[in-house]
Amino acid sequence: MINKKVESVLNAQINKEFYSAYLYLAMSAFFDQSGLYGFAHWTKVQAREEVEHGMIIFDYIIDRNGTVDLQQINVPEKNFENPLQVFNKIYEHEKSVTESIECVASMSEEECDLATRNFINWYIAEQVEEESNVMDVISKLKMFEDNKAALYLFDKELMQREYKSHSYNK
Ligand code: OFO
């Protein structure tokens, strides 16, 4: 049986992961309407990964004989202007998700729930990778500035991103 405080932060984390998916989908729609199909693809793949992040926690709570408590998902922001502005927003968002994951880790340590402490390690590593990937895109976008040809080529590069599944046990 899972510790109730840990269960509660894990349920909150499910909501944050699904909100992340919503946010990336809103961004994907913006890029699609802007004719940046590679950016649209990249953010859509990320949305799928976020759904999976939520599902892995969902499965984990059930495996620990806990109670899944799904809450309302907030409406995502829609005020997008250009790729750099969007990726700066992504970076800020992912930093907040990293903090949230770290809080799950701290709570599981405080409550001596070592199974969850071990489980959440994968998310800690994933956040390092996500922040790094986003920073990489931001650095390139800053380098291009207003060079439309470079943006066009980078958009094609982002189209190559492949969805990788990390399913927990289902
Ligand atoms: Fe789930 O990693 Fe981004 O938010």
Backbone and ligand atoms as CSV (ligand in chain L), in Angstrom:
chain,resi,resn,atom,element,x,y,z
A,1,MET,N,N,0.858,-1.209,0.000
A,1,MET,CA,C,0.000,0.000,0.000
A,1,MET,C,C,0.880,1.240,0.000
A,2,ILE,N,N,0.531,2.159,-0.849
A,2,ILE,CA,C,1.370,3.360,-0.971
A,2,ILE,C,C,1.036,4.379,0.129
A,3,ASN,N,N,2.053,5.079,0.560
A,3,ASN,CA,C,1.880,6.151,1.546
A,3,ASN,C,C,0.929,7.219,0.975
A,4,LYS,N,N,-0.014,7.702,1.792
A,4,LYS,CA,C,-1.072,8.594,1.286
A,4,LYS,C,C,-0.539,9.961,0.832
A,5,LYS,N,N,0.466,10.482,1.551
A,5,LYS,CA,C,1.021,11.781,1.123
A,5,LYS,C,C,1.740,11.632,-0.214
A,6,VAL,N,N,2.444,10.523,-0.356
A,6,VAL,CA,C,3.157,10.267,-1.616
A,6,VAL,C,C,2.138,10.055,-2.742
A,7,GLU,N,N,1.094,9.316,-2.429
A,7,GLU,CA,C,0.037,9.084,-3.421
A,7,GLU,C,C,-0.547,10.418,-3.911
A,8,SER,N,N,-0.728,11.336,-2.977
A,8,SER,CA,C,-1.313,12.623,-3.335
A,8,SER,C,C,-0.403,13.424,-4.276
A,9,VAL,N,N,0.899,13.456,-4.003
A,9,VAL,CA,C,1.792,14.213,-4.910
A,9,VAL,C,C,1.937,13.497,-6.255
A,10,LEU,N,N,1.828,12.176,-6.242
A,10,LEU,CA,C,1.884,11.456,-7.525
A,10,LEU,C,C,0.639,11.754,-8.360
A,11,ASN,N,N,-0.521,11.812,-7.699
A,11,ASN,CA,C,-1.740,12.161,-8.436
A,11,ASN,C,C,-1.637,13.583,-9.002
A,12,ALA,N,N,-1.079,14.490,-8.211
A,12,ALA,CA,C,-0.900,15.861,-8.712
A,12,ALA,C,C,0.056,15.863,-9.909
A,13,GLN,N,N,1.044,14.969,-9.852
A,13,GLN,CA,C,2.007,14.906,-10.960
A,13,GLN,C,C,1.345,14.366,-12.233
A,14,ILE,N,N,0.422,13.440,-12.103
A,14,ILE,CA,C,-0.313,12.957,-13.289
A,14,ILE,C,C,-0.969,14.154,-13.971
A,15,ASN,N,N,-1.621,14.995,-13.158
A,15,ASN,CA,C,-2.307,16.165,-13.715
A,15,ASN,C,C,-1.320,17.091,-14.436
A,16,LYS,N,N,-0.147,17.284,-13.845
A,16,LYS,CA,C,0.854,18.173,-14.473
A,16,LYS,C,C,1.354,17.596,-15.793
A,17,GLU,N,N,1.500,16.278,-15.841
A,17,GLU,CA,C,1.975,15.662,-17.093
A,17,GLU,C,C,0.919,15.806,-18.186
A,18,PHE,N,N,-0.356,15.626,-17.821
A,18,PHE,CA,C,-1.404,15.788,-18.840
A,18,PHE,C,C,-1.561,17.260,-19.232
A,19,TYR,N,N,-1.367,18.155,-18.279
A,19,TYR,CA,C,-1.376,19.581,-18.641
A,19,TYR,C,C,-0.229,19.871,-19.610
A,20,SER,N,N,0.926,19.274,-19.357
A,20,SER,CA,C,2.073,19.473,-20.272
A,20,SER,C,C,1.681,19.031,-21.680
A,21,ALA,N,N,1.003,17.898,-21.776
A,21,ALA,CA,C,0.569,17.409,-23.099
A,21,ALA,C,C,-0.339,18.437,-23.772
A,22,TYR,N,N,-1.277,18.989,-23.008
A,22,TYR,CA,C,-2.189,20.010,-23.540
A,22,TYR,C,C,-1.406,21.230,-24.044
A,23,LEU,N,N,-0.444,21.651,-23.218
A,23,LEU,CA,C,0.351,22.834,-23.568
A,23,LEU,C,C,1.121,22.588,-24.869
A,24,TYR,N,N,1.755,21.422,-24.974
A,24,TYR,CA,C,2.508,21.124,-26.197
A,24,TYR,C,C,1.569,21.007,-27.401
A,25,LEU,N,N,0.371,20.500,-27.186
A,25,LEU,CA,C,-0.577,20.415,-28.315
A,25,LEU,C,C,-1.001,21.808,-28.769
A,26,ALA,N,N,-1.211,22.720,-27.808
A,26,ALA,CA,C,-1.573,24.106,-28.168
A,26,ALA,C,C,-0.446,24.736,-28.976
A,27,MET,N,N,0.780,24.457,-28.571
A,27,MET,CA,C,1.937,24.983,-29.296
A,27,MET,C,C,2.029,24.361,-30.687
A,28,SER,N,N,1.754,23.065,-30.754
A,28,SER,CA,C,1.805,22.372,-32.041
A,28,SER,C,C,0.791,22.978,-33.017
A,29,ALA,N,N,-0.398,23.276,-32.516
A,29,ALA,CA,C,-1.430,23.878,-33.370
A,29,ALA,C,C,-0.967,25.257,-33.863
A,30,PHE,N,N,-0.341,26.029,-32.974
A,30,PHE,CA,C,0.179,27.348,-33.371
A,30,PHE,C,C,1.224,27.196,-34.479
A,31,PHE,N,N,2.143,26.259,-34.307
A,31,PHE,CA,C,3.199,26.085,-35.319
A,31,PHE,C,C,2.595,25.615,-36.640
A,32,ASP,N,N,1.635,24.731,-36.548
A,32,ASP,CA,C,0.997,24.241,-37.774
A,32,ASP,C,C,0.360,25.398,-38.540
A,33,GLN,N,N,-0.335,26.260,-37.811
A,33,GLN,CA,C,-0.983,27.413,-38.469
A,33,GLN,C,C,0.040,28.397,-39.011
A,34,SER,N,N,1.260,28.353,-38.462
A,34,SER,CA,C,2.316,29.270,-38.917
A,34,SER,C,C,3.123,28.664,-40.067
A,35,GLY,N,N,2.770,27.451,-40.490
A,35,GLY,CA,C,3.493,26.802,-41.584
A,35,GLY,C,C,4.829,26.223,-41.155
A,36,LEU,N,N,5.046,26.108,-39.843
A,36,LEU,CA,C,6.302,25.524,-39.335
A,36,LEU,C,C,6.013,24.071,-38.948
A,37,TYR,N,N,5.982,23.219,-39.957
A,37,TYR,CA,C,5.492,21.859,-39.734
A,37,TYR,C,C,6.462,20.989,-38.922
A,38,GLY,N,N,7.745,21.288,-39.015
A,38,GLY,CA,C,8.723,20.557,-38.199
A,38,GLY,C,C,8.555,20.900,-36.723
A,39,PHE,N,N,8.366,22.167,-36.422
A,39,PHE,CA,C,8.126,22.579,-35.034
A,39,PHE,C,C,6.810,21.981,-34.536
A,40,ALA,N,N,5.818,21.956,-35.429
A,40,ALA,CA,C,4.514,21.379,-35.054
A,40,ALA,C,C,4.681,19.894,-34.726
A,41,HIS,N,N,5.484,19.213,-35.536
A,41,HIS,CA,C,5.715,17.784,-35.318
A,41,HIS,C,C,6.455,17.554,-33.991
A,42,TRP,N,N,7.497,18.339,-33.768
A,42,TRP,CA,C,8.332,18.178,-32.551
A,42,TRP,C,C,7.476,18.333,-31.290
A,43,THR,N,N,6.647,19.357,-31.270
A,43,THR,CA,C,5.831,19.605,-30.072
A,43,THR,C,C,4.715,18.549,-29.930
A,44,LYS,N,N,4.262,18.033,-31.064
A,44,LYS,CA,C,3.234,16.985,-30.992
A,44,LYS,C,C,3.832,15.686,-30.452
A,45,VAL,N,N,5.040,15.365,-30.882
A,45,VAL,CA,C,5.725,14.181,-30.340
A,45,VAL,C,C,5.921,14.359,-28.832
A,46,GLN,N,N,6.299,15.580,-28.433
A,46,GLN,CA,C,6.495,15.837,-26.999
A,46,GLN,C,C,5.176,15.659,-26.234
A,47,ALA,N,N,4.074,16.082,-26.849
A,47,ALA,CA,C,2.760,15.908,-26.200
A,47,ALA,C,C,2.492,14.423,-25.953
A,48,ARG,N,N,2.826,13.576,-26.924
A,48,ARG,CA,C,2.623,12.130,-26.746
A,48,ARG,C,C,3.473,11.619,-25.593
A,49,GLU,N,N,4.714,12.122,-25.529
A,49,GLU,CA,C,5.595,11.684,-24.423
A,49,GLU,C,C,5.011,12.094,-23.070
A,50,GLU,N,N,4.412,13.285,-23.028
A,50,GLU,CA,C,3.845,13.766,-21.755
A,50,GLU,C,C,2.666,12.899,-21.314
A,51,VAL,N,N,1.848,12.493,-22.288
A,51,VAL,CA,C,0.728,11.590,-21.949
A,51,VAL,C,C,1.299,10.305,-21.353
A,52,GLU,N,N,2.356,9.827,-21.976
A,52,GLU,CA,C,2.965,8.594,-21.474
A,52,GLU,C,C,3.531,8.789,-20.060
A,53,HIS,N,N,4.150,9.952,-19.818
A,53,HIS,CA,C,4.665,10.213,-18.462
A,53,HIS,C,C,3.527,10.110,-17.432
A,54,GLY,N,N,2.374,10.679,-17.805
A,54,GLY,CA,C,1.216,10.605,-16.900
A,54,GLY,C,C,0.751,9.167,-16.719
A,55,MET,N,N,0.722,8.419,-17.826
A,55,MET,CA,C,0.233,7.038,-17.770
A,55,MET,C,C,1.145,6.138,-16.943
A,56,ILE,N,N,2.444,6.406,-17.006
A,56,ILE,CA,C,3.385,5.572,-16.237
A,56,ILE,C,C,3.114,5.754,-14.735
A,57,ILE,N,N,2.828,7.000,-14.327
A,57,ILE,CA,C,2.530,7.240,-12.902
A,57,ILE,C,C,1.184,6.594,-12.549
A,58,PHE,N,N,0.231,6.716,-13.467
A,58,PHE,CA,C,-1.091,6.082,-13.299
A,58,PHE,C,C,-0.917,4.580,-13.009
A,59,ASP,N,N,-0.143,3.906,-13.860
A,59,ASP,CA,C,0.084,2.458,-13.683
A,59,ASP,C,C,0.816,2.164,-12.371
A,60,TYR,N,N,1.737,3.038,-12.041
A,60,TYR,CA,C,2.524,2.814,-10.816
A,60,TYR,C,C,1.629,2.891,-9.573
A,61,ILE,N,N,0.744,3.896,-9.529
A,61,ILE,CA,C,-0.156,4.027,-8.357
A,61,ILE,C,C,-1.014,2.766,-8.228
A,62,ILE,N,N,-1.517,2.286,-9.355
A,62,ILE,CA,C,-2.357,1.076,-9.328
A,62,ILE,C,C,-1.532,-0.136,-8.861
A,63,ASP,N,N,-0.312,-0.246,-9.368
A,63,ASP,CA,C,0.543,-1.375,-8.956
A,63,ASP,C,C,0.848,-1.347,-7.463
A,64,ARG,N,N,0.856,-0.146,-6.887
A,64,ARG,CA,C,1.125,-0.043,-5.441
A,64,ARG,C,C,-0.171,-0.142,-4.629
A,65,ASN,N,N,-1.228,-0.529,-5.276
A,65,ASN,CA,C,-2.526,-0.676,-4.615
A,65,ASN,C,C,-3.032,0.659,-4.057
A,66,GLY,N,N,-2.706,1.732,-4.792
A,66,GLY,CA,C,-3.158,3.060,-4.386
A,66,GLY,C,C,-4.416,3.463,-5.129
A,67,THR,N,N,-4.821,4.732,-4.932
A,67,THR,CA,C,-6.030,5.249,-5.576
A,67,THR,C,C,-5.656,6.355,-6.559
A,68,VAL,N,N,-6.020,6.143,-7.814
A,68,VAL,CA,C,-5.804,7.187,-8.815
A,68,VAL,C,C,-6.900,8.233,-8.640
A,69,ASP,N,N,-6.499,9.506,-8.576
A,69,ASP,CA,C,-7.460,10.595,-8.365
A,69,ASP,C,C,-7.245,11.634,-9.473
A,70,LEU,N,N,-8.016,11.480,-10.552
A,70,LEU,CA,C,-7.823,12.374,-11.704
A,70,LEU,C,C,-8.556,13.689,-11.473
A,71,GLN,N,N,-7.845,14.788,-11.707
A,71,GLN,CA,C,-8.424,16.115,-11.495
A,71,GLN,C,C,-8.557,16.843,-12.833
A,72,GLN,N,N,-9.284,17.957,-12.792
A,72,GLN,CA,C,-9.486,18.769,-14.000
A,72,GLN,C,C,-8.144,19.255,-14.547
A,73,ILE,N,N,-8.037,19.249,-15.876
A,73,ILE,CA,C,-6.804,19.740,-16.518
A,73,ILE,C,C,-7.030,21.191,-16.935
A,74,ASN,N,N,-6.115,22.076,-16.552
A,74,ASN,CA,C,-6.255,23.500,-16.893
A,74,ASN,C,C,-6.193,23.735,-18.398
A,75,VAL,N,N,-6.826,24.820,-18.820
A,75,VAL,CA,C,-6.740,25.232,-20.234
A,75,VAL,C,C,-5.320,25.752,-20.473
A,76,PRO,N,N,-4.668,25.293,-21.531
A,76,PRO,CA,C,-3.296,25.767,-21.762
A,76,PRO,C,C,-3.267,27.174,-22.331
A,77,GLU,N,N,-2.136,27.823,-22.132
A,77,GLU,CA,C,-1.932,29.157,-22.696
A,77,GLU,C,C,-1.995,29.103,-24.231
A,78,LYS,N,N,-2.420,30.234,-24.828
A,78,LYS,CA,C,-2.525,30.249,-26.298
A,78,LYS,C,C,-1.815,31.454,-26.922
A,79,ASN,N,N,-1.182,32.286,-26.092
A,79,ASN,CA,C,-0.562,33.503,-26.633
A,79,ASN,C,C,0.850,33.242,-27.130
A,80,PHE,N,N,0.914,32.755,-28.355
A,80,PHE,CA,C,2.221,32.430,-28.918
A,80,PHE,C,C,2.547,33.400,-30.055
A,81,GLU,N,N,3.836,33.731,-30.160
A,81,GLU,CA,C,4.235,34.730,-31.170
A,81,GLU,C,C,5.202,34.197,-32.214
A,82,ASN,N,N,6.234,33.502,-31.745
A,82,ASN,CA,C,7.262,33.010,-32.681
A,82,ASN,C,C,7.997,31.845,-31.998
A,83,PRO,N,N,8.818,31.091,-32.758
A,83,PRO,CA,C,9.459,29.903,-32.170
A,83,PRO,C,C,10.296,30.203,-30.922
A,84,LEU,N,N,11.064,31.284,-30.941
A,84,LEU,CA,C,11.908,31.565,-29.777
A,84,LEU,C,C,11.064,31.842,-28.536
A,85,GLN,N,N,10.011,32.625,-28.718
A,85,GLN,CA,C,9.144,32.932,-27.570
A,85,GLN,C,C,8.509,31.644,-27.039
A,86,VAL,N,N,8.076,30.771,-27.957
A,86,VAL,CA,C,7.435,29.516,-27.529
A,86,VAL,C,C,8.442,28.637,-26.782
A,87,PHE,N,N,9.649,28.531,-27.317
A,87,PHE,CA,C,10.627,27.652,-26.655
A,87,PHE,C,C,11.110,28.233,-25.323
A,88,ASN,N,N,11.115,29.548,-25.203
A,88,ASN,CA,C,11.422,30.124,-23.882
A,88,ASN,C,C,10.332,29.734,-22.885
A,89,LYS,N,N,9.088,29.735,-23.358
A,89,LYS,CA,C,7.976,29.328,-22.485
A,89,LYS,C,C,8.122,27.841,-22.114
A,90,ILE,N,N,8.519,27.032,-23.100
A,90,ILE,CA,C,8.701,25.596,-22.820
A,90,ILE,C,C,9.768,25.421,-21.736
A,91,TYR,N,N,10.849,26.174,-21.873
A,91,TYR,CA,C,11.934,26.038,-20.892
A,91,TYR,C,C,11.446,26.380,-19.479
A,92,GLU,N,N,10.706,27.485,-19.377
A,92,GLU,CA,C,10.171,27.874,-18.056
A,92,GLU,C,C,9.234,26.791,-17.527
A,93,HIS,N,N,8.402,26.259,-18.426
A,93,HIS,CA,C,7.461,25.219,-18.005
A,93,HIS,C,C,8.210,23.976,-17.518
A,94,GLU,N,N,9.192,23.546,-18.287
A,94,GLU,CA,C,9.909,22.323,-17.899
A,94,GLU,C,C,10.684,22.513,-16.595
A,95,LYS,N,N,11.174,23.725,-16.347
A,95,LYS,CA,C,11.847,23.965,-15.063
A,95,LYS,C,C,10.854,23.773,-13.911
A,96,SER,N,N,9.613,24.224,-14.117
A,96,SER,CA,C,8.618,24.060,-13.039
A,96,SER,C,C,8.266,22.580,-12.861
A,97,VAL,N,N,8.246,21.821,-13.964
A,97,VAL,CA,C,7.972,20.375,-13.841
A,97,VAL,C,C,9.131,19.697,-13.110
A,98,THR,N,N,10.341,20.117,-13.398
A,98,THR,CA,C,11.506,19.543,-12.703
A,98,THR,C,C,11.376,19.761,-11.198
A,99,GLU,N,N,11.003,20.977,-10.806
A,99,GLU,CA,C,10.825,21.263,-9.368
A,99,GLU,C,C,9.776,20.337,-8.764
A,100,SER,N,N,8.704,20.149,-9.517
A,100,SER,CA,C,7.615,19.318,-9.023
A,100,SER,C,C,8.071,17.861,-8.843
A,101,ILE,N,N,8.825,17.359,-9.809
A,101,ILE,CA,C,9.354,15.983,-9.709
A,101,ILE,C,C,10.298,15.879,-8.500
A,102,GLU,N,N,11.101,16.907,-8.308
A,102,GLU,CA,C,12.027,16.887,-7.167
A,102,GLU,C,C,11.260,16.875,-5.838
A,103,CYS,N,N,10.107,17.541,-5.837
A,103,CYS,CA,C,9.275,17.517,-4.617
A,103,CYS,C,C,8.724,16.113,-4.370
A,104,VAL,N,N,8.381,15.392,-5.441
A,104,VAL,CA,C,7.921,13.999,-5.265
A,104,VAL,C,C,9.056,13.184,-4.654
A,105,ALA,N,N,10.274,13.400,-5.163
A,105,ALA,CA,C,11.428,12.656,-4.635
A,105,ALA,C,C,11.627,12.975,-3.148
A,106,SER,N,N,11.566,14.282,-2.804
A,106,SER,CA,C,11.775,14.669,-1.395
A,106,SER,C,C,10.700,14.068,-0.503
A,107,MET,N,N,9.448,14.148,-0.961
A,107,MET,CA,C,8.338,13.613,-0.160
A,107,MET,C,C,8.509,12.110,0.056
A,108,SER,N,N,8.917,11.389,-0.998
A,108,SER,CA,C,9.063,9.937,-0.832
A,108,SER,C,C,10.204,9.614,0.135
A,109,GLU,N,N,11.233,10.461,0.153
A,109,GLU,CA,C,12.322,10.236,1.131
A,109,GLU,C,C,11.827,10.507,2.546
A,110,GLU,N,N,11.122,11.651,2.700
A,110,GLU,CA,C,10.598,11.999,4.039
A,110,GLU,C,C,9.705,10.897,4.597
A,111,GLU,N,N,8.914,10.296,3.699
A,111,GLU,CA,C,7.955,9.271,4.140
A,111,GLU,C,C,8.546,7.862,4.095
A,112,CYS,N,N,9.849,7.769,3.844
A,112,CYS,CA,C,10.545,6.470,3.758
A,112,CYS,C,C,9.895,5.530,2.740
A,113,ASP,N,N,9.389,6.098,1.657
A,113,ASP,CA,C,8.813,5.282,0.581
A,113,ASP,C,C,9.902,5.108,-0.480
A,114,LEU,N,N,10.727,4.119,-0.268
A,114,LEU,CA,C,11.901,3.960,-1.139
A,114,LEU,C,C,11.540,3.430,-2.521
A,115,ALA,N,N,10.412,2.733,-2.615
A,115,ALA,CA,C,9.977,2.252,-3.933
A,115,ALA,C,C,9.671,3.452,-4.831
A,116,THR,N,N,8.949,4.434,-4.278
A,116,THR,CA,C,8.635,5.626,-5.087
A,116,THR,C,C,9.896,6.448,-5.323
A,117,ARG,N,N,10.751,6.495,-4.320
A,117,ARG,CA,C,12.009,7.252,-4.503
A,117,ARG,C,C,12.792,6.657,-5.675
A,118,ASN,N,N,12.774,5.332,-5.756
A,118,ASN,CA,C,13.462,4.654,-6.853
A,118,ASN,C,C,12.716,4.883,-8.180
A,119,PHE,N,N,11.395,4.777,-8.130
A,119,PHE,CA,C,10.561,4.960,-9.332
A,119,PHE,C,C,10.778,6.344,-9.954
A,120,ILE,N,N,10.876,7.358,-9.093
A,120,ILE,CA,C,10.902,8.735,-9.615
A,120,ILE,C,C,12.268,9.112,-10.197
A,121,ASN,N,N,13.255,8.290,-9.977
A,121,ASN,CA,C,14.583,8.572,-10.545
A,121,ASN,C,C,14.553,8.710,-12.059
A,122,TRP,N,N,13.748,7.883,-12.707
A,122,TRP,CA,C,13.671,7.950,-14.165
A,122,TRP,C,C,13.193,9.342,-14.600
A,123,TYR,N,N,12.238,9.904,-13.851
A,123,TYR,CA,C,11.699,11.233,-14.182
A,123,TYR,C,C,12.746,12.328,-13.961
A,124,ILE,N,N,13.565,12.143,-12.926
A,124,ILE,CA,C,14.613,13.142,-12.654
A,124,ILE,C,C,15.565,13.187,-13.852
A,125,ALA,N,N,15.962,12.016,-14.323
A,125,ALA,CA,C,16.873,11.955,-15.483
A,125,ALA,C,C,16.189,12.496,-16.743
A,126,GLU,N,N,14.907,12.185,-16.899
A,126,GLU,CA,C,14.151,12.644,-18.070
A,126,GLU,C,C,14.086,14.170,-18.101
A,127,GLN,N,N,13.916,14.783,-16.930
A,127,GLN,CA,C,13.840,16.255,-16.890
A,127,GLN,C,C,15.172,16.890,-17.290
A,128,VAL,N,N,16.279,16.259,-16.901
A,128,VAL,CA,C,17.599,16.782,-17.309
A,128,VAL,C,C,17.663,16.767,-18.833
A,129,GLU,N,N,17.222,15.661,-19.422
A,129,GLU,CA,C,17.272,15.526,-20.886
A,129,GLU,C,C,16.336,16.548,-21.556
A,130,GLU,N,N,15.138,16.696,-21.012
A,130,GLU,CA,C,14.179,17.621,-21.634
A,130,GLU,C,C,14.677,19.060,-21.576
A,131,GLU,N,N,15.168,19.471,-20.414
A,131,GLU,CA,C,15.665,20.855,-20.306
A,131,GLU,C,C,16.828,21.071,-21.279
A,132,SER,N,N,17.680,20.076,-21.379
A,132,SER,CA,C,18.841,20.196,-22.265
A,132,SER,C,C,18.399,20.285,-23.742
A,133,ASN,N,N,17.434,19.446,-24.137
A,133,ASN,CA,C,16.942,19.482,-25.525
A,133,ASN,C,C,16.340,20.846,-25.858
A,134,VAL,N,N,15.592,21.385,-24.900
A,134,VAL,CA,C,14.937,22.678,-25.139
A,134,VAL,C,C,15.986,23.793,-25.235
A,135,MET,N,N,16.985,23.735,-24.364
A,135,MET,CA,C,18.048,24.752,-24.412
A,135,MET,C,C,18.790,24.695,-25.740
A,136,ASP,N,N,18.930,23.495,-26.253
A,136,ASP,CA,C,19.608,23.308,-27.544
A,136,ASP,C,C,18.827,24.033,-28.655
A,137,VAL,N,N,17.514,23.854,-28.651
A,137,VAL,CA,C,16.674,24.528,-29.658
A,137,VAL,C,C,16.773,26.051,-29.471
A,138,ILE,N,N,16.714,26.503,-28.233
A,138,ILE,CA,C,16.775,27.953,-27.965
A,138,ILE,C,C,18.100,28.535,-28.462
A,139,SER,N,N,19.200,27.839,-28.206
A,139,SER,CA,C,20.517,28.347,-28.656
A,139,SER,C,C,20.537,28.501,-30.166
A,140,LYS,N,N,20.000,27.502,-30.865
A,140,LYS,CA,C,19.996,27.581,-32.335
A,140,LYS,C,C,19.111,28.735,-32.797
A,141,LEU,N,N,17.944,28.861,-32.197
A,141,LEU,CA,C,17.028,29.933,-32.617
A,141,LEU,C,C,17.663,31.314,-32.380
A,142,LYS,N,N,18.414,31.442,-31.306
A,142,LYS,CA,C,19.084,32.723,-31.037
A,142,LYS,C,C,20.163,32.983,-32.080
A,143,MET,N,N,20.818,31.920,-32.508
A,143,MET,CA,C,21.884,32.043,-33.505
A,143,MET,C,C,21.296,32.508,-34.849
A,144,PHE,N,N,20.124,31.964,-35.203
A,144,PHE,CA,C,19.525,32.307,-36.511
A,144,PHE,C,C,19.025,33.748,-36.541
A,145,GLU,N,N,18.523,34.197,-35.396
A,145,GLU,CA,C,17.817,35.484,-35.322
A,145,GLU,C,C,16.766,35.558,-36.436
A,146,ASP,N,N,16.885,36.508,-37.377
A,146,ASP,CA,C,15.820,36.646,-38.388
A,146,ASP,C,C,16.139,35.949,-39.708
A,147,ASN,N,N,17.087,35.028,-39.681
A,147,ASN,CA,C,17.467,34.339,-40.925
A,147,ASN,C,C,16.409,33.274,-41.274
A,148,LYS,N,N,15.550,33.618,-42.219
A,148,LYS,CA,C,14.412,32.737,-42.571
A,148,LYS,C,C,14.883,31.433,-43.219
A,149,ALA,N,N,15.964,31.489,-43.994
A,149,ALA,CA,C,16.461,30.273,-44.656
A,149,ALA,C,C,16.938,29.274,-43.597
A,150,ALA,N,N,17.636,29.788,-42.580
A,150,ALA,CA,C,18.122,28.905,-41.503
A,150,ALA,C,C,16.934,28.312,-40.743
A,151,LEU,N,N,15.926,29.131,-40.514
A,151,LEU,CA,C,14.728,28.646,-39.801
A,151,LEU,C,C,14.036,27.547,-40.614
A,152,TYR,N,N,13.971,27.747,-41.913
A,152,TYR,CA,C,13.361,26.762,-42.818
A,152,TYR,C,C,14.088,25.413,-42.694
A,153,LEU,N,N,15.417,25.458,-42.721
A,153,LEU,CA,C,16.203,24.219,-42.644
A,153,LEU,C,C,16.067,23.570,-41.262
A,154,PHE,N,N,16.046,24.394,-40.240
A,154,PHE,CA,C,15.908,23.848,-38.878
A,154,PHE,C,C,14.532,23.205,-38.701
A,155,ASP,N,N,13.532,23.824,-39.295
A,155,ASP,CA,C,12.182,23.261,-39.240
A,155,ASP,C,C,12.180,21.846,-39.838
A,156,LYS,N,N,12.905,21.678,-40.932
A,156,LYS,CA,C,12.996,20.343,-41.563
A,156,LYS,C,C,13.706,19.361,-40.631
A,157,GLU,N,N,14.722,19.846,-39.942
A,157,GLU,CA,C,15.467,18.979,-39.014
A,157,GLU,C,C,14.550,18.501,-37.871
A,158,LEU,N,N,13.736,19.407,-37.370
A,158,LEU,CA,C,12.853,19.029,-36.244
A,158,LEU,C,C,11.812,17.991,-36.667
A,159,MET,N,N,11.534,17.944,-37.961
A,159,MET,CA,C,10.570,16.969,-38.492
A,159,MET,C,C,11.080,15.537,-38.311
A,160,GLN,N,N,12.387,15.381,-38.087
A,160,GLN,CA,C,12.978,14.034,-37.974
A,160,GLN,C,C,12.758,13.404,-36.590
A,161,ARG,N,N,12.285,14.204,-35.647
A,161,ARG,CA,C,12.150,13.636,-34.297
A,161,ARG,C,C,11.214,12.424,-34.293
A,162,GLU,N,N,11.656,11.367,-33.614
A,162,GLU,CA,C,10.828,10.162,-33.530
A,162,GLU,C,C,10.296,9.984,-32.112
A,163,TYR,N,N,9.094,9.455,-32.041
A,163,TYR,CA,C,8.494,9.175,-30.737
A,163,TYR,C,C,9.117,7.912,-30.161
A,164,LYS,N,N,9.593,8.012,-28.925
A,164,LYS,CA,C,10.166,6.819,-28.273
A,164,LYS,C,C,9.324,6.489,-27.048
A,165,SER,N,N,8.870,5.263,-26.994
A,165,SER,CA,C,8.034,4.868,-25.866
A,165,SER,C,C,8.900,4.444,-24.683
A,166,HIS,N,N,8.446,4.814,-23.471
A,166,HIS,CA,C,9.189,4.445,-22.257
A,166,HIS,C,C,8.251,3.730,-21.296
A,167,SER,N,N,7.308,2.936,-21.822
A,167,SER,CA,C,6.247,2.450,-20.939
A,167,SER,C,C,6.782,1.691,-19.727
A,168,TYR,N,N,6.083,1.854,-18.620
A,168,TYR,CA,C,6.519,1.312,-17.330
A,168,TYR,C,C,6.329,-0.196,-17.254
A,169,ASN,N,N,5.122,-0.666,-17.428
A,169,ASN,CA,C,4.946,-2.124,-17.380
A,169,ASN,C,C,3.703,-2.573,-18.135
A,170,LYS,N,N,3.110,-1.673,-18.909
A,170,LYS,CA,C,1.891,-2.076,-19.612
A,170,LYS,C,C,2.151,-2.105,-21.120
L,1,OFO,FE1,FE,6.869,15.080,-18.443
L,1,OFO,O1,O,8.335,15.966,-18.969
L,1,OFO,FE2,FE,7.930,17.615,-19.792
L,1,OFO,O2,O,6.675,18.252,-18.707
